[in-house]
Each structure stands twice: as structure tokens, then as C-alpha cells.
Amino acid sequence: MVSYPFTNFILNLGAETDGHIDPMDDGLCAVIPFGNWKGGELCLSQLGLVLQLQPGDVVLFPSNQIAHFNLRMSGQRGSIVLSTDKTLKSWVNNKNEWDDHVN
């Protein structure tokens, strides 16, 4: 699997986000930026961090607990985001409540 041990592989192109928490993420997420850009720093609100990432850097943080966003940027930037969805546990435990209907 391309994103192992994570279940989600997200490809962002030119994304600038407002502050948010990802409540359906489970555990850590990984952010890996690529491209040629200026600005676009990753901000982790509760920690008071503004990260000036370079292409290929890897940042791990609990996206379901720490509000995060990107500042404005110029140029071309993308990022790969790896995360795991909380609903996966429900599927493992009871097939999302379909366990009586699935062989």
C-alpha cells in the first residue's frame, strides 16, 4: 500500500487552508510538501509554531487535536498528506454495524 501505515493518501495542489482540526483523523498525520514556492508556512495554532517547510520535509502531528492552517503563498506548491480515518476501527470491530449482514 502506497501510504502504509496510514490509510489515507491526499494530494493537495496549491492549497491554502483556513484553521481547522480534522476530527475524523486517528493519531498522527504526515505532511510532505513539494514544489517551488514562497510563503505558505504551516501553522500549528495551539503550539504557537509557524513552520517554514522545504520540499521533502516531513511533519508529523495529531491533526485531530491541533488546529492547523497554511499562510498565503506564491509559486507552485503541493503536499502529500497521510492520515488514518477513525471509521477504520469501526469497520474492523463490526463492519460499520453491517457485521450481521456480511459473511
N, CA, C and O atoms as CSV, one atom per row, in Angstrom:
chain,resi,resn,atom,element,x,y,z
A,1,MET,N,N,0.852,-1.177,0.000
A,1,MET,CA,C,0.000,0.000,0.000
A,1,MET,C,C,0.897,1.239,0.000
A,1,MET,O,O,1.856,1.321,0.768
A,2,VAL,N,N,0.583,2.179,-0.849
A,2,VAL,CA,C,1.389,3.386,-1.033
A,2,VAL,C,C,1.549,4.188,0.256
A,2,VAL,O,O,2.629,4.713,0.524
A,3,SER,N,N,0.493,4.289,1.053
A,3,SER,CA,C,0.515,5.169,2.222
A,3,SER,C,C,0.738,4.439,3.540
A,3,SER,O,O,0.615,5.052,4.601
A,4,TYR,N,N,1.064,3.143,3.505
A,4,TYR,CA,C,1.242,2.366,4.727
A,4,TYR,C,C,2.232,3.058,5.659
A,4,TYR,O,O,3.272,3.512,5.183
A,5,PRO,N,N,1.966,3.163,6.949
A,5,PRO,CA,C,0.901,2.545,7.735
A,5,PRO,C,C,-0.385,3.377,7.810
A,5,PRO,O,O,-1.294,3.032,8.565
A,6,PHE,N,N,-0.473,4.440,7.058
A,6,PHE,CA,C,-1.674,5.280,7.035
A,6,PHE,C,C,-2.686,4.704,6.043
A,6,PHE,O,O,-2.309,3.974,5.127
A,7,THR,N,N,-3.963,5.029,6.223
A,7,THR,CA,C,-4.986,4.541,5.295
A,7,THR,C,C,-5.354,5.563,4.224
A,7,THR,O,O,-5.915,5.196,3.191
A,8,ASN,N,N,-5.048,6.832,4.451
A,8,ASN,CA,C,-5.441,7.884,3.511
A,8,ASN,C,C,-4.209,8.518,2.874
A,8,ASN,O,O,-3.218,8.797,3.548
A,9,PHE,N,N,-4.289,8.739,1.566
A,9,PHE,CA,C,-3.261,9.437,0.795
A,9,PHE,C,C,-3.961,10.606,0.122
A,9,PHE,O,O,-4.794,10.414,-0.764
A,10,ILE,N,N,-3.623,11.816,0.543
A,10,ILE,CA,C,-4.259,13.017,0.000
A,10,ILE,C,C,-3.207,13.807,-0.764
A,10,ILE,O,O,-2.110,14.039,-0.258
A,11,LEU,N,N,-3.540,14.219,-1.976
A,11,LEU,CA,C,-2.649,15.036,-2.790
A,11,LEU,C,C,-3.253,16.426,-2.892
A,11,LEU,O,O,-4.305,16.603,-3.507
A,12,ASN,N,N,-2.599,17.410,-2.297
A,12,ASN,CA,C,-3.042,18.806,-2.366
A,12,ASN,C,C,-2.182,19.540,-3.381
A,12,ASN,O,O,-0.961,19.389,-3.398
A,13,LEU,N,N,-2.824,20.334,-4.226
A,13,LEU,CA,C,-2.104,21.164,-5.184
A,13,LEU,C,C,-2.509,22.617,-4.960
A,13,LEU,O,O,-3.669,22.980,-5.156
A,14,GLY,N,N,-1.549,23.450,-4.549
A,14,GLY,CA,C,-1.801,24.870,-4.346
A,14,GLY,C,C,-2.773,25.175,-3.220
A,14,GLY,O,O,-3.439,26.210,-3.260
A,15,ALA,N,N,-2.876,24.330,-2.238
A,15,ALA,CA,C,-3.864,24.522,-1.168
A,15,ALA,C,C,-3.417,25.586,-0.168
A,15,ALA,O,O,-2.272,25.597,0.283
A,16,GLU,N,N,-4.332,26.464,0.160
A,16,GLU,CA,C,-4.189,27.417,1.262
A,16,GLU,C,C,-5.416,27.200,2.128
A,16,GLU,O,O,-6.539,27.379,1.656
A,17,THR,N,N,-5.230,26.824,3.371
A,17,THR,CA,C,-6.373,26.428,4.198
A,17,THR,C,C,-6.615,27.401,5.337
A,17,THR,O,O,-5.695,28.062,5.819
A,18,ASP,N,N,-7.872,27.477,5.759
A,18,ASP,CA,C,-8.220,28.172,6.997
A,18,ASP,C,C,-7.906,27.235,8.158
A,18,ASP,O,O,-7.723,26.033,7.966
A,19,GLY,N,N,-7.845,27.790,9.354
A,19,GLY,CA,C,-7.580,26.980,10.529
A,19,GLY,C,C,-8.652,25.918,10.716
A,19,GLY,O,O,-9.846,26.200,10.610
A,20,HIS,N,N,-8.219,24.702,10.994
A,20,HIS,CA,C,-9.163,23.613,11.192
A,20,HIS,C,C,-8.519,22.468,11.958
A,20,HIS,O,O,-7.296,22.350,12.032
A,21,ILE,N,N,-9.369,21.637,12.518
A,21,ILE,CA,C,-8.978,20.364,13.120
A,21,ILE,C,C,-9.663,19.292,12.289
A,21,ILE,O,O,-10.779,19.503,11.812
A,22,ASP,N,N,-9.024,18.158,12.109
A,22,ASP,CA,C,-9.607,17.054,11.344
A,22,ASP,C,C,-10.139,16.007,12.319
A,22,ASP,O,O,-9.418,15.073,12.672
A,23,PRO,N,N,-11.401,16.149,12.761
A,23,PRO,CA,C,-11.923,15.294,13.830
A,23,PRO,C,C,-12.020,13.818,13.461
A,23,PRO,O,O,-12.070,12.970,14.352
A,24,MET,N,N,-12.048,13.495,12.184
A,24,MET,CA,C,-12.159,12.095,11.791
A,24,MET,C,C,-10.806,11.426,11.584
A,24,MET,O,O,-10.752,10.238,11.266
A,25,ASP,N,N,-9.704,12.173,11.758
A,25,ASP,CA,C,-8.382,11.560,11.694
A,25,ASP,C,C,-8.095,10.841,13.001
A,25,ASP,O,O,-8.578,11.240,14.061
A,26,ASP,N,N,-7.307,9.783,12.917
A,26,ASP,CA,C,-6.937,8.999,14.087
A,26,ASP,C,C,-5.419,9.034,14.231
A,26,ASP,O,O,-4.697,8.609,13.330
A,27,GLY,N,N,-4.940,9.535,15.355
A,27,GLY,CA,C,-3.499,9.571,15.586
A,27,GLY,C,C,-2.817,10.664,14.793
A,27,GLY,O,O,-3.359,11.752,14.599
A,28,LEU,N,N,-1.625,10.354,14.343
A,28,LEU,CA,C,-0.806,11.344,13.644
A,28,LEU,C,C,-1.152,11.422,12.161
A,28,LEU,O,O,-1.636,10.463,11.560
A,29,CYS,N,N,-0.890,12.591,11.597
A,29,CYS,CA,C,-0.903,12.727,10.146
A,29,CYS,C,C,0.482,13.207,9.737
A,29,CYS,O,O,1.204,13.807,10.534
A,30,ALA,N,N,0.841,12.942,8.504
A,30,ALA,CA,C,2.133,13.363,7.960
A,30,ALA,C,C,1.879,14.334,6.814
A,30,ALA,O,O,1.007,14.098,5.977
A,31,VAL,N,N,2.636,15.423,6.777
A,31,VAL,CA,C,2.566,16.404,5.700
A,31,VAL,C,C,3.933,16.475,5.037
A,31,VAL,O,O,4.948,16.674,5.705
A,32,ILE,N,N,3.950,16.310,3.706
A,32,ILE,CA,C,5.197,16.317,2.936
A,32,ILE,C,C,5.010,17.276,1.762
A,32,ILE,O,O,4.348,16.926,0.785
A,33,PRO,N,N,5.587,18.493,1.841
A,33,PRO,CA,C,5.408,19.460,0.750
A,33,PRO,C,C,6.383,19.219,-0.412
A,33,PRO,O,O,7.455,18.641,-0.240
A,34,PHE,N,N,5.969,19.685,-1.600
A,34,PHE,CA,C,6.847,19.631,-2.769
A,34,PHE,C,C,6.534,20.818,-3.670
A,34,PHE,O,O,5.450,21.395,-3.585
A,35,GLY,N,N,7.465,21.179,-4.522
A,35,GLY,CA,C,7.257,22.272,-5.467
A,35,GLY,C,C,8.269,23.382,-5.281
A,35,GLY,O,O,9.312,23.203,-4.653
A,36,ASN,N,N,7.933,24.550,-5.849
A,36,ASN,CA,C,8.780,25.733,-5.788
A,36,ASN,C,C,7.879,26.901,-5.391
A,36,ASN,O,O,7.094,27.370,-6.216
A,37,TRP,N,N,7.970,27.374,-4.171
A,37,TRP,CA,C,7.047,28.377,-3.649
A,37,TRP,C,C,7.726,29.270,-2.618
A,37,TRP,O,O,8.824,28.982,-2.141
A,38,LYS,N,N,7.050,30.347,-2.295
A,38,LYS,CA,C,7.444,31.236,-1.194
A,38,LYS,C,C,6.225,31.423,-0.318
A,38,LYS,O,O,5.104,31.501,-0.820
A,39,GLY,N,N,6.431,31.496,0.987
A,39,GLY,CA,C,5.316,31.621,1.927
A,39,GLY,C,C,4.697,30.275,2.187
A,39,GLY,O,O,5.375,29.250,2.126
A,40,GLY,N,N,3.389,30.270,2.483
A,40,GLY,CA,C,2.661,29.025,2.685
A,40,GLY,C,C,3.048,28.249,3.925
A,40,GLY,O,O,2.870,27.032,3.980
A,41,GLU,N,N,3.578,28.946,4.927
A,41,GLU,CA,C,4.026,28.256,6.127
A,41,GLU,C,C,2.887,27.471,6.765
A,41,GLU,O,O,1.727,27.879,6.707
A,42,LEU,N,N,3.231,26.348,7.370
A,42,LEU,CA,C,2.262,25.532,8.110
A,42,LEU,C,C,2.235,26.030,9.549
A,42,LEU,O,O,3.266,26.060,10.221
A,43,CYS,N,N,1.062,26.419,10.016
A,43,CYS,CA,C,0.902,26.948,11.370
A,43,CYS,C,C,0.171,25.931,12.229
A,43,CYS,O,O,-0.883,25.424,11.843
A,44,LEU,N,N,0.726,25.635,13.386
A,44,LEU,CA,C,0.112,24.744,14.366
A,44,LEU,C,C,-0.295,25.612,15.544
A,44,LEU,O,O,0.523,25.942,16.403
A,45,SER,N,N,-1.569,25.975,15.571
A,45,SER,CA,C,-2.083,27.028,16.453
A,45,SER,C,C,-1.760,26.823,17.921
A,45,SER,O,O,-1.107,27.669,18.531
A,46,GLN,N,N,-2.207,25.707,18.503
A,46,GLN,CA,C,-2.040,25.524,19.945
A,46,GLN,C,C,-0.578,25.489,20.373
A,46,GLN,O,O,-0.251,25.827,21.511
A,47,LEU,N,N,0.292,25.083,19.465
A,47,LEU,CA,C,1.718,25.023,19.792
A,47,LEU,C,C,2.426,26.352,19.533
A,47,LEU,O,O,3.569,26.538,19.950
A,48,GLY,N,N,1.753,27.273,18.850
A,48,GLY,CA,C,2.367,28.552,18.516
A,48,GLY,C,C,3.507,28.415,17.529
A,48,GLY,O,O,4.444,29.213,17.547
A,49,LEU,N,N,3.438,27.403,16.658
A,49,LEU,CA,C,4.513,27.159,15.704
A,49,LEU,C,C,4.129,27.613,14.299
A,49,LEU,O,O,2.997,27.423,13.855
A,50,VAL,N,N,5.096,28.217,13.610
A,50,VAL,CA,C,4.977,28.563,12.201
A,50,VAL,C,C,6.149,27.879,11.515
A,50,VAL,O,O,7.301,28.278,11.689
A,51,LEU,N,N,5.849,26.845,10.733
A,51,LEU,CA,C,6.900,26.005,10.145
A,51,LEU,C,C,7.141,26.382,8.690
A,51,LEU,O,O,6.236,26.310,7.860
A,52,GLN,N,N,8.370,26.783,8.394
A,52,GLN,CA,C,8.768,27.113,7.026
A,52,GLN,C,C,9.343,25.852,6.397
A,52,GLN,O,O,10.549,25.608,6.448
A,53,LEU,N,N,8.473,25.067,5.811
A,53,LEU,CA,C,8.873,23.776,5.277
A,53,LEU,C,C,9.530,23.908,3.916
A,53,LEU,O,O,9.225,24.819,3.146
A,54,GLN,N,N,10.431,22.991,3.635
A,54,GLN,CA,C,11.111,22.893,2.352
A,54,GLN,C,C,10.625,21.637,1.644
A,54,GLN,O,O,10.103,20.728,2.291
A,55,PRO,N,N,10.788,21.570,0.326
A,55,PRO,CA,C,10.383,20.361,-0.387
A,55,PRO,C,C,11.007,19.114,0.232
A,55,PRO,O,O,12.214,19.059,0.469
A,56,GLY,N,N,10.164,18.114,0.490
A,56,GLY,CA,C,10.637,16.854,1.044
A,56,GLY,C,C,10.662,16.780,2.555
A,56,GLY,O,O,10.851,15.698,3.109
A,57,ASP,N,N,10.474,17.917,3.251
A,57,ASP,CA,C,10.372,17.853,4.712
A,57,ASP,C,C,9.168,16.990,5.082
A,57,ASP,O,O,8.215,16.873,4.311
A,58,VAL,N,N,9.221,16.392,6.261
A,58,VAL,CA,C,8.104,15.605,6.766
A,58,VAL,C,C,7.751,16.128,8.150
A,58,VAL,O,O,8.610,16.219,9.027
A,59,VAL,N,N,6.475,16.472,8.340
A,59,VAL,CA,C,5.983,16.931,9.639
A,59,VAL,C,C,4.901,15.956,10.085
A,59,VAL,O,O,3.984,15.642,9.326
A,60,LEU,N,N,5.013,15.483,11.318
A,60,LEU,CA,C,4.003,14.612,11.920
A,60,LEU,C,C,3.360,15.356,13.075
A,60,LEU,O,O,4.059,15.923,13.916
A,61,PHE,N,N,2.023,15.360,13.125
A,61,PHE,CA,C,1.318,15.971,14.246
A,61,PHE,C,C,-0.085,15.383,14.326
A,61,PHE,O,O,-0.597,14.878,13.328
A,62,PRO,N,N,-0.716,15.440,15.501
A,62,PRO,CA,C,-2.078,14.913,15.643
A,62,PRO,C,C,-3.100,15.900,15.089
A,62,PRO,O,O,-3.533,16.812,15.793
A,63,SER,N,N,-3.482,15.717,13.836
A,63,SER,CA,C,-4.365,16.663,13.147
A,63,SER,C,C,-5.782,16.671,13.721
A,63,SER,O,O,-6.571,17.563,13.408
A,64,ASN,N,N,-6.105,15.696,14.549
A,64,ASN,CA,C,-7.426,15.676,15.191
A,64,ASN,C,C,-7.420,16.408,16.530
A,64,ASN,O,O,-8.453,16.493,17.195
A,65,GLN,N,N,-6.269,16.935,16.928
A,65,GLN,CA,C,-6.151,17.637,18.204
A,65,GLN,C,C,-5.588,19.048,18.076
A,65,GLN,O,O,-5.870,19.904,18.915
A,66,ILE,N,N,-4.802,19.296,17.046
A,66,ILE,CA,C,-4.128,20.590,16.886
A,66,ILE,C,C,-4.678,21.310,15.652
A,66,ILE,O,O,-4.617,20.790,14.538
A,67,ALA,N,N,-5.212,22.505,15.868
A,67,ALA,CA,C,-5.685,23.317,14.740
A,67,ALA,C,C,-4.482,23.695,13.873
A,67,ALA,O,O,-3.410,24.022,14.382
A,68,HIS,N,N,-4.683,23.643,12.568
A,68,HIS,CA,C,-3.587,23.912,11.637
A,68,HIS,C,C,-4.128,24.615,10.396
A,68,HIS,O,O,-5.300,24.489,10.039
A,69,PHE,N,N,-3.233,25.358,9.756
A,69,PHE,CA,C,-3.583,26.074,8.526
A,69,PHE,C,C,-2.306,26.481,7.819
A,69,PHE,O,O,-1.213,26.381,8.376
A,70,ASN,N,N,-2.456,26.945,6.571
A,70,ASN,CA,C,-1.331,27.447,5.790
A,70,ASN,C,C,-1.496,28.934,5.559
A,70,ASN,O,O,-2.607,29.424,5.353
A,71,LEU,N,N,-0.377,29.649,5.593
A,71,LEU,CA,C,-0.383,31.062,5.232
A,71,LEU,C,C,-0.395,31.198,3.707
A,71,LEU,O,O,-0.166,30.228,2.985
A,72,ARG,N,N,-0.662,32.399,3.239
A,72,ARG,CA,C,-0.668,32.669,1.796
A,72,ARG,C,C,0.683,32.321,1.201
A,72,ARG,O,O,1.718,32.420,1.859
A,73,MET,N,N,0.649,31.910,-0.056
A,73,MET,CA,C,1.901,31.553,-0.723
A,73,MET,C,C,1.863,31.995,-2.166
A,73,MET,O,O,0.803,32.285,-2.721
A,74,SER,N,N,3.044,32.042,-2.765
A,74,SER,CA,C,3.153,32.300,-4.198
A,74,SER,C,C,4.015,31.197,-4.801
A,74,SER,O,O,4.830,30.583,-4.112
A,75,GLY,N,N,3.828,30.959,-6.071
A,75,GLY,CA,C,4.551,29.880,-6.726
A,75,GLY,C,C,3.686,28.646,-6.831
A,75,GLY,O,O,2.457,28.716,-6.785
A,76,GLN,N,N,4.338,27.535,-6.968
A,76,GLN,CA,C,3.626,26.272,-7.099
A,76,GLN,C,C,4.044,25.344,-5.975
A,76,GLN,O,O,5.208,24.960,-5.857
A,77,ARG,N,N,3.062,24.992,-5.150
A,77,ARG,CA,C,3.334,24.095,-4.027
A,77,ARG,C,C,2.244,23.048,-3.981
A,77,ARG,O,O,1.066,23.328,-4.202
A,78,GLY,N,N,2.665,21.855,-3.694
A,78,GLY,CA,C,1.743,20.765,-3.426
A,78,GLY,C,C,2.166,20.109,-2.133
A,78,GLY,O,O,3.235,20.394,-1.594
A,79,SER,N,N,1.330,19.245,-1.652
A,79,SER,CA,C,1.710,18.468,-0.474
A,79,SER,C,C,1.025,17.117,-0.524
A,79,SER,O,O,-0.086,16.968,-1.033
A,80,ILE,N,N,1.718,16.154,0.014
A,80,ILE,CA,C,1.147,14.843,0.256
A,80,ILE,C,C,0.803,14.810,1.733
A,80,ILE,O,O,1.640,15.133,2.577
A,81,VAL,N,N,-0.423,14.423,2.049
A,81,VAL,CA,C,-0.858,14.297,3.435
A,81,VAL,C,C,-1.270,12.846,3.643
A,81,VAL,O,O,-2.076,12.298,2.891
A,82,LEU,N,N,-0.704,12.240,4.670
A,82,LEU,CA,C,-1.024,10.858,5.023
A,82,LEU,C,C,-1.725,10.860,6.365
A,82,LEU,O,O,-1.249,11.479,7.317
A,83,SER,N,N,-2.857,10.169,6.449
A,83,SER,CA,C,-3.601,10.107,7.699
A,83,SER,C,C,-4.357,8.782,7.768
A,83,SER,O,O,-4.387,8.018,6.803
A,84,THR,N,N,-4.955,8.529,8.906
A,84,THR,CA,C,-5.774,7.335,9.098
A,84,THR,C,C,-7.136,7.774,9.600
A,84,THR,O,O,-7.235,8.583,10.523
A,85,ASP,N,N,-8.183,7.242,8.994
A,85,ASP,CA,C,-9.554,7.615,9.318
A,85,ASP,C,C,-10.053,6.803,10.511
A,85,ASP,O,O,-9.852,5.589,10.565
A,86,LYS,N,N,-10.705,7.472,11.470
A,86,LYS,CA,C,-11.232,6.797,12.654
A,86,LYS,C,C,-12.244,5.711,12.318
A,86,LYS,O,O,-12.365,4.731,13.053
A,87,THR,N,N,-12.974,5.873,11.215
A,87,THR,CA,C,-14.011,4.885,10.894
A,87,THR,C,C,-13.419,3.528,10.544
A,87,THR,O,O,-14.140,2.530,10.520
A,88,LEU,N,N,-12.117,3.472,10.271
A,88,LEU,CA,C,-11.491,2.186,10.000
A,88,LEU,C,C,-11.648,1.247,11.200
A,88,LEU,O,O,-11.872,0.050,11.022
A,89,LYS,N,N,-11.533,1.780,12.415
A,89,LYS,CA,C,-11.695,0.947,13.607
A,89,LYS,C,C,-13.102,0.368,13.679
A,89,LYS,O,O,-13.281,-0.782,14.079
A,90,SER,N,N,-14.100,1.157,13.294
A,90,SER,CA,C,-15.472,0.669,13.301
A,90,SER,C,C,-15.636,-0.478,12.303
A,90,SER,O,O,-16.358,-1.436,12.578
A,91,TRP,N,N,-14.984,-0.390,11.168
A,91,TRP,CA,C,-15.053,-1.467,10.187
A,91,TRP,C,C,-14.397,-2.732,10.739
A,91,TRP,O,O,-14.945,-3.825,10.599
A,92,VAL,N,N,-13.251,-2.593,11.351
A,92,VAL,CA,C,-12.562,-3.753,11.916
A,92,VAL,C,C,-13.400,-4.381,13.026
A,92,VAL,O,O,-13.508,-5.605,13.103
A,93,ASN,N,N,-13.994,-3.553,13.886
A,93,ASN,CA,C,-14.746,-4.064,15.036
A,93,ASN,C,C,-16.093,-4.674,14.662
A,93,ASN,O,O,-16.446,-5.736,15.175
A,94,ASN,N,N,-16.855,-4.024,13.778
A,94,ASN,CA,C,-18.200,-4.529,13.486
A,94,ASN,C,C,-18.661,-4.230,12.058
A,94,ASN,O,O,-19.862,-4.166,11.794
A,95,LYS,N,N,-17.717,-4.049,11.145
A,95,LYS,CA,C,-18.030,-3.760,9.737
A,95,LYS,C,C,-19.017,-2.599,9.615
A,95,LYS,O,O,-19.966,-2.653,8.833
A,96,ASN,N,N,-18.776,-1.540,10.410
A,96,ASN,CA,C,-19.641,-0.354,10.440
A,96,ASN,C,C,-21.104,-0.735,10.679
A,96,ASN,O,O,-22.019,-0.217,10.039
A,97,GLU,N,N,-21.288,-1.654,11.619
A,97,GLU,CA,C,-22.593,-2.181,12.035
A,97,GLU,C,C,-23.274,-3.031,10.963
A,97,GLU,O,O,-24.485,-3.243,11.011
A,98,TRP,N,N,-22.492,-3.516,9.996
A,98,TRP,CA,C,-23.004,-4.429,8.987
A,98,TRP,C,C,-22.532,-5.865,9.260
A,98,TRP,O,O,-22.708,-6.743,8.416
A,99,ASP,N,N,-21.935,-6.106,10.431
A,99,ASP,CA,C,-21.346,-7.432,10.692
A,99,ASP,C,C,-22.347,-8.568,10.615
A,99,ASP,O,O,-21.963,-9.696,10.304
A,100,ASP,N,N,-23.625,-8.307,10.888
A,100,ASP,CA,C,-24.639,-9.364,10.789
A,100,ASP,C,C,-25.065,-9.621,9.337
A,100,ASP,O,O,-25.744,-10.608,9.055
A,101,HIS,N,N,-24.670,-8.741,8.424
A,101,HIS,CA,C,-25.100,-8.839,7.034
A,101,HIS,C,C,-23.974,-9.218,6.080
A,101,HIS,O,O,-24.218,-9.447,4.895
A,102,VAL,N,N,-22.730,-9.288,6.592
A,102,VAL,CA,C,-21.579,-9.570,5.740
A,102,VAL,C,C,-20.965,-10.885,6.184
A,102,VAL,O,O,-20.745,-11.113,7.374
A,103,ASN,N,N,-20.691,-11.747,5.216
A,103,ASN,CA,C,-20.070,-13.048,5.542
A,103,ASN,C,C,-18.602,-12.905,5.752
A,103,ASN,O,O,-17.919,-13.890,6.033
